[in-house]
Amino acid sequence: MATNKRNIWIIAFAFPPNKRVGAMRAGYWCRSFPEALNANVEVITGQEDAAGEKIHVVPKSGSSIWTKIIADDGIIWKKNIQSYLESNSLDQPDLVIITGGPFMHFGLTPWLKKKYGCKVILDYRDPFAINPGFKNSWLKVKIKQFVEKRFNAAADGLITVNEYCGKIISLFDSKPSVIVQNGYDEKVKCEPNDVVMSEDVSFSYAGKFYFDPTPIQEAVNQSEVNLHYIGPDESQLDLDSDFVHSKGFVDYPTALDVIGNCDVGIIQTFGHEFQSTTKIFDYVRCERAILIVSGDKLHEGSIHDELKKYPNVFWAKNDAESISEAITQIKQSTYVKPPAGFADKYSRKYQLTNVVELIDQLLG
């Protein structure tokens, strides 16, 4: 590693104290890069309440005719970042990581490279152009593919969260690229209770709902089991139910406590190969049983691959009857403790090694 400190920028629309996954990913890198890469780190973010040394808040507001074509907050934010950097003197970067979504500020890449002579890595936490979870028209997909290809052609390296995303992201296989799962934060203590599979089995759901949670609630009520929710979508729940409970959008340590006090973690998936979800890693770390509710295919894709060797995994279609059947199966099952060390590779510290290797490769 070079003796002189490197200067690394992270451009992240969301950043702590925001509790969403993308913000926590950027926050973890910001805290870890100084030691892992012998680096000075500066952050450019749209997070209004972000604070700290070398954290620069750039406003997200403004207007652009292009938002009528692609509804992406990065369009306006890109212009605001350029204006900010023209008016403010920051330490010249050796490398910039731009993380998304939103994604249109990825278009800063050629401008940054010309202005600073730096390397640029684009971090796709989700697919941009081709995202089967969105109902985009054929024309909109083609426009986004054109834009994405231009972004990635200008970049020096690419990051995404699983191999299926890599397959649908332009030029991922022809650029220096790595897979970096969001993972769980090993620095936050986790002391889960023992899992008990019985008539009194309890469930947690962490994070946003990808689709209507009504079938899950109906099955919970029919089965008379408790569901504890932690996330930003409390308004979608029927809290008049005796079996549905919510703590709202809590901080990470509190979320781990809720997960660790329940026996089973629930995941919603569209049933598309590319979709992975960060809550898996917290459930696995806490050695919970897992119920996967799929809107389409069962036993396929990234989620299936990650959990192939993990015991206590149950699948259901997204309807109350199928979910109720899965809950009955869970009640009648015997809990099997996961293999020792199964969760280790999903820690953010372990996943960080891939980012470090890519940066070392680009900076030499």
C-alpha positions as CSV (number, residue, x, y, z in Angstrom):
1,M,0.0,0.0,0.0
2,A,1.2,3.5,-0.8
3,T,2.9,5.5,1.9
4,N,1.1,8.7,1.0
5,K,-2.6,8.8,2.0
6,R,-5.0,8.5,-0.9
7,N,-7.9,10.9,-1.2
8,I,-11.2,9.1,-1.8
9,W,-14.6,10.7,-2.3
10,I,-17.9,9.0,-1.8
11,I,-20.9,10.5,-3.5
12,A,-24.1,9.2,-1.9
13,F,-27.6,10.6,-2.2
14,A,-28.5,9.2,1.2
15,F,-26.1,9.0,4.2
16,P,-26.4,8.5,8.0
17,P,-28.3,9.4,10.0
18,N,-30.6,8.1,7.3
19,K,-31.5,4.5,8.4
20,R,-32.0,3.1,4.9
21,V,-29.7,0.4,3.5
22,G,-28.0,2.6,0.9
23,A,-27.1,5.2,3.5
24,M,-25.7,2.6,5.9
25,R,-23.6,1.1,3.1
26,A,-22.0,4.5,2.3
27,G,-21.6,5.2,6.0
28,Y,-19.8,2.0,6.6
29,W,-17.4,2.6,3.7
30,C,-16.7,6.1,5.0
31,R,-15.8,4.8,8.4
32,S,-13.7,1.9,7.1
33,F,-11.7,3.4,4.2
34,P,-9.3,5.5,6.3
35,E,-7.8,2.3,7.9
36,A,-8.4,-0.2,5.1
37,L,-7.0,2.0,2.3
38,N,-4.8,4.5,4.1
39,A,-7.1,7.1,2.9
40,N,-8.6,10.5,3.6
41,V,-12.3,10.4,2.8
42,E,-14.7,13.1,1.8
43,V,-18.4,12.6,1.4
44,I,-20.8,14.5,-0.9
45,T,-24.4,13.8,0.0
46,G,-28.0,15.0,-0.4
47,Q,-28.8,14.0,3.2
48,E,-29.7,17.3,4.8
49,D,-29.1,16.3,8.4
50,A,-25.7,14.6,7.6
51,A,-22.9,16.1,9.7
52,G,-19.2,15.6,10.3
53,E,-15.8,16.5,9.2
54,K,-15.4,16.5,5.4
55,I,-19.1,15.7,4.8
56,H,-20.5,18.1,2.2
57,V,-24.3,18.5,1.9
58,V,-25.4,19.4,-1.6
59,P,-29.1,20.4,-2.0
60,K,-31.4,18.0,-4.0
61,S,-33.9,20.6,-5.0
62,G,-34.2,22.2,-8.5
63,S,-35.9,21.6,-11.8
64,S,-35.1,19.9,-15.1
65,I,-37.1,19.1,-18.2
66,W,-35.3,15.7,-18.3
67,T,-37.2,14.5,-15.2
68,K,-40.2,14.2,-17.5
69,I,-38.4,11.5,-19.4
70,I,-36.6,9.7,-16.5
71,A,-38.0,10.2,-13.0
72,D,-34.7,10.2,-11.1
73,D,-33.6,12.6,-8.4
74,G,-30.0,12.3,-9.6
75,I,-30.7,14.5,-12.7
76,I,-31.1,17.6,-10.7
77,W,-28.6,16.6,-8.0
78,K,-25.9,16.1,-10.7
79,K,-26.2,19.7,-11.7
80,N,-26.1,20.9,-8.1
81,I,-23.0,18.8,-7.4
82,Q,-21.2,20.4,-10.3
83,S,-22.1,23.8,-9.1
84,Y,-20.9,23.0,-5.6
85,L,-17.6,21.7,-6.8
86,E,-17.0,24.7,-9.0
87,S,-17.6,27.0,-6.0
88,N,-15.8,25.0,-3.3
89,S,-12.3,23.7,-3.0
90,L,-12.1,20.1,-1.9
91,D,-9.0,17.9,-1.6
92,Q,-8.4,16.6,-5.2
93,P,-9.6,13.0,-5.3
94,D,-7.5,10.0,-6.4
95,L,-10.7,8.0,-6.7
96,V,-14.5,8.7,-6.5
97,I,-17.2,6.1,-5.7
98,I,-20.6,7.2,-6.8
99,T,-23.4,5.0,-5.3
100,G,-27.0,4.7,-6.5
101,G,-29.9,4.9,-6.6
102,P,-30.9,7.4,-7.7
103,F,-28.6,6.8,-10.7
104,M,-28.6,9.8,-13.0
105,H,-25.8,11.5,-11.1
106,F,-23.6,8.7,-12.4
107,G,-23.3,11.0,-15.4
108,L,-20.8,13.1,-13.4
109,T,-18.1,10.5,-14.3
110,P,-16.6,12.1,-17.4
111,W,-16.7,15.5,-15.9
112,L,-15.0,14.3,-12.7
113,K,-12.3,12.5,-14.6
114,K,-11.6,15.5,-16.8
115,K,-11.6,18.0,-13.9
116,Y,-9.6,16.0,-11.4
117,G,-7.8,13.2,-13.4
118,C,-9.2,10.7,-11.0
119,K,-10.6,7.1,-11.2
120,V,-14.4,6.6,-10.8
121,I,-16.3,3.5,-9.6
122,L,-20.0,3.3,-10.0
123,D,-21.9,1.3,-7.3
124,Y,-25.2,-0.3,-8.5
125,R,-27.1,-1.3,-5.4
126,D,-30.0,-2.1,-7.7
127,P,-30.3,-2.5,-11.5
128,F,-31.0,0.7,-13.3
129,A,-32.0,0.2,-17.0
130,I,-33.4,-3.3,-16.7
131,N,-35.2,-3.8,-13.4
132,P,-38.0,-6.4,-13.7
133,G,-39.5,-5.0,-10.5
134,F,-40.5,-1.8,-12.4
135,K,-43.2,-1.7,-15.1
136,N,-41.2,0.4,-17.6
137,S,-42.3,0.7,-21.2
138,W,-40.1,-0.8,-23.9
139,L,-39.1,2.7,-25.0
140,K,-38.1,3.8,-21.5
141,V,-36.0,0.7,-21.0
142,K,-34.2,1.4,-24.3
143,I,-33.5,5.0,-23.2
144,K,-32.2,3.9,-19.8
145,Q,-30.0,1.2,-21.4
146,F,-28.5,3.8,-23.7
147,V,-27.8,6.1,-20.7
148,E,-26.5,3.3,-18.5
149,K,-24.0,2.1,-21.2
150,R,-22.6,5.6,-21.5
151,F,-22.3,5.8,-17.7
152,N,-20.4,2.5,-17.5
153,A,-18.2,3.1,-20.5
154,A,-16.8,6.2,-18.8
155,A,-16.3,4.5,-15.4
156,D,-13.1,2.7,-14.4
157,G,-14.8,0.1,-12.2
158,L,-18.3,-1.2,-11.3
159,I,-19.8,-2.7,-8.2
160,T,-23.1,-4.5,-7.7
161,V,-24.8,-6.7,-5.1
162,N,-25.0,-10.1,-6.8
163,E,-24.1,-11.9,-10.0
164,Y,-27.7,-11.7,-11.4
165,C,-27.5,-7.9,-11.2
166,G,-24.1,-8.1,-12.9
167,K,-25.7,-10.0,-15.8
168,I,-28.2,-7.2,-16.6
169,I,-25.9,-4.2,-16.0
170,S,-24.2,-2.9,-19.1
171,L,-20.4,-3.7,-19.5
172,F,-20.2,-5.3,-16.1
173,D,-18.2,-8.2,-17.4
174,S,-15.9,-6.0,-19.5
175,K,-14.8,-3.6,-16.8
176,P,-13.0,-4.2,-13.5
177,S,-15.9,-5.2,-11.3
178,V,-16.8,-6.9,-8.0
179,I,-19.8,-8.2,-6.2
180,V,-20.3,-6.5,-2.8
181,Q,-23.4,-7.6,-0.8
182,N,-24.8,-5.0,1.6
183,G,-24.3,-7.5,4.4
184,Y,-24.8,-6.9,8.1
185,D,-22.8,-4.6,10.4
186,E,-20.7,-6.8,12.6
187,K,-19.8,-3.8,14.7
188,V,-23.3,-3.7,16.2
189,K,-23.8,-6.2,19.0
190,C,-26.4,-8.9,18.4
191,E,-27.6,-11.2,21.2
192,P,-30.6,-13.2,19.8
193,N,-32.8,-15.5,21.8
194,D,-33.1,-19.2,21.0
195,V,-35.5,-20.1,18.1
196,V,-38.5,-22.1,19.2
197,M,-40.7,-23.7,16.5
198,S,-44.1,-24.3,18.1
199,E,-47.7,-23.0,18.1
200,D,-46.3,-19.8,19.7
201,V,-43.8,-19.2,17.0
202,S,-43.3,-15.4,16.3
203,F,-42.4,-13.5,13.1
204,S,-40.5,-10.4,12.3
205,Y,-40.5,-8.3,9.1
206,A,-37.7,-5.8,8.7
207,G,-37.6,-3.1,6.0
208,K,-39.9,-1.8,3.3
209,F,-42.7,-3.8,1.7
210,Y,-42.1,-4.6,-1.9
211,F,-45.8,-5.2,-2.5
212,D,-49.1,-5.3,-0.6
213,P,-48.6,-7.1,2.8
214,T,-52.3,-7.9,3.2
215,P,-51.8,-11.6,2.4
216,I,-49.2,-11.9,5.1
217,Q,-51.4,-10.2,7.6
218,E,-54.4,-12.4,6.7
219,A,-52.3,-15.5,7.2
220,V,-50.9,-14.2,10.5
221,N,-54.4,-13.5,11.8
222,Q,-55.7,-16.9,10.6
223,S,-52.8,-18.7,12.2
224,E,-52.9,-16.6,15.4
225,V,-49.2,-15.9,15.4
226,N,-47.5,-12.6,16.2
227,L,-45.9,-10.5,13.5
228,H,-43.5,-7.7,14.6
229,Y,-42.8,-5.0,12.0
230,I,-39.8,-2.7,11.8
231,G,-39.5,-0.3,8.8
232,P,-40.8,2.7,7.0
233,D,-44.1,1.3,5.7
234,E,-46.1,1.1,8.9
235,S,-49.1,2.8,7.2
236,Q,-49.6,-0.4,5.1
237,L,-50.4,-2.4,8.2
238,D,-53.7,-3.1,10.0
239,L,-52.6,-2.3,13.5
240,D,-56.1,-3.0,14.8
241,S,-55.2,-6.7,14.6
242,D,-54.3,-8.4,17.9
243,F,-51.4,-10.2,16.0
244,V,-49.8,-7.4,14.0
245,H,-47.4,-5.1,15.9
246,S,-45.1,-2.3,14.7
247,K,-42.2,-0.3,16.1
248,G,-41.9,1.8,13.0
249,F,-38.7,2.8,11.4
250,V,-36.1,2.2,14.1
251,D,-32.3,2.3,14.3
252,Y,-30.2,-0.7,13.4
253,P,-29.5,-1.9,17.0
254,T,-33.2,-1.8,17.8
255,A,-34.0,-3.7,14.6
256,L,-31.6,-6.4,15.6
257,D,-33.2,-6.7,19.0
258,V,-36.6,-7.2,17.4
259,I,-35.3,-9.8,14.9
260,G,-33.5,-11.6,17.7
261,N,-36.6,-11.8,19.9
262,C,-38.6,-13.4,17.1
263,D,-38.2,-16.9,15.8
264,V,-38.8,-16.4,12.0
265,G,-37.9,-13.5,9.7
266,I,-40.1,-12.8,6.7
267,I,-38.9,-11.7,3.3
268,Q,-40.9,-10.5,0.3
269,T,-39.5,-11.0,-3.1
270,F,-40.9,-10.3,-6.6
271,G,-39.6,-13.7,-7.5
272,H,-37.0,-12.3,-10.0
273,E,-33.5,-13.7,-10.1
274,F,-31.7,-10.4,-9.6
275,Q,-33.5,-9.5,-6.3
276,S,-31.6,-9.8,-3.1
277,T,-32.6,-8.1,0.1
278,T,-30.3,-7.0,3.0
279,K,-32.7,-8.2,5.7
280,I,-31.6,-11.8,4.8
281,F,-28.2,-11.1,6.2
282,D,-29.6,-9.9,9.5
283,Y,-31.9,-12.9,9.8
284,V,-28.9,-15.2,9.0
285,R,-26.6,-13.5,11.5
286,C,-29.3,-13.9,14.2
287,E,-29.8,-17.6,13.1
288,R,-33.5,-17.1,12.6
289,A,-35.7,-19.4,10.5
290,I,-36.7,-17.6,7.3
291,L,-40.1,-17.5,5.4
292,I,-39.8,-16.2,1.8
293,V,-43.0,-14.9,0.3
294,S,-42.7,-14.7,-3.5
295,G,-44.8,-12.8,-6.0
296,D,-43.7,-15.2,-8.8
297,K,-41.1,-18.0,-8.8
298,L,-40.1,-20.2,-5.9
299,H,-36.6,-21.6,-5.1
300,E,-34.8,-19.5,-7.8
301,G,-32.5,-16.6,-8.0
302,S,-30.1,-14.8,-5.7
303,I,-32.0,-15.3,-2.5
304,H,-32.3,-19.1,-3.2
305,D,-28.5,-19.3,-4.0
306,E,-27.5,-17.5,-0.8
307,L,-29.7,-19.8,1.4
308,K,-29.2,-23.2,-0.3
309,K,-27.1,-24.5,2.5
310,Y,-29.0,-22.7,5.3
311,P,-31.6,-24.8,7.2
312,N,-35.0,-23.6,8.3
313,V,-36.0,-21.9,5.1
314,F,-39.6,-22.0,4.0
315,W,-41.2,-20.6,0.8
316,A,-44.7,-19.5,0.0
317,K,-46.6,-17.8,-2.8
318,N,-48.0,-14.4,-2.1
319,D,-51.5,-15.4,-1.1
320,A,-53.0,-16.0,2.4
321,E,-53.6,-19.7,1.9
322,S,-50.0,-20.5,0.8
323,I,-48.6,-18.4,3.6
324,S,-50.9,-20.0,6.2
325,E,-49.7,-23.4,5.0
326,A,-46.1,-22.4,5.4
327,I,-46.8,-21.1,8.9
328,T,-48.4,-24.5,9.8
329,Q,-45.3,-26.2,8.4
330,I,-43.0,-24.0,10.5
331,K,-45.0,-24.8,13.6
332,Q,-44.6,-28.5,13.0
333,S,-40.9,-28.3,12.1
334,T,-37.8,-28.9,14.2
335,Y,-35.3,-26.0,14.3
336,V,-31.9,-26.9,13.0
337,K,-28.9,-24.7,14.0
338,P,-27.1,-23.3,11.0
339,P,-23.5,-24.4,10.3
340,A,-20.9,-22.7,12.4
341,G,-19.6,-19.5,10.7
342,F,-22.3,-19.6,8.0
343,A,-23.0,-15.9,8.4
344,D,-19.4,-14.7,8.5
345,K,-19.0,-14.0,4.8
346,Y,-22.0,-11.7,4.9
347,S,-20.5,-9.2,7.3
348,R,-19.8,-5.8,5.9
349,K,-16.2,-6.2,7.0
350,Y,-15.8,-9.3,4.9
351,Q,-17.6,-7.7,1.9
352,L,-15.4,-4.6,2.3
353,T,-12.4,-6.7,1.1
354,N,-13.8,-6.8,-2.4
355,V,-14.1,-3.0,-2.5
356,V,-10.6,-2.6,-1.2
357,E,-9.2,-5.0,-3.8
358,L,-10.9,-3.2,-6.7
359,I,-9.6,0.2,-5.5
360,D,-6.1,-1.2,-5.0
361,Q,-6.3,-2.6,-8.6
362,L,-7.4,0.8,-10.0
363,L,-4.9,2.9,-8.1
364,G,-2.0,0.5,-8.2
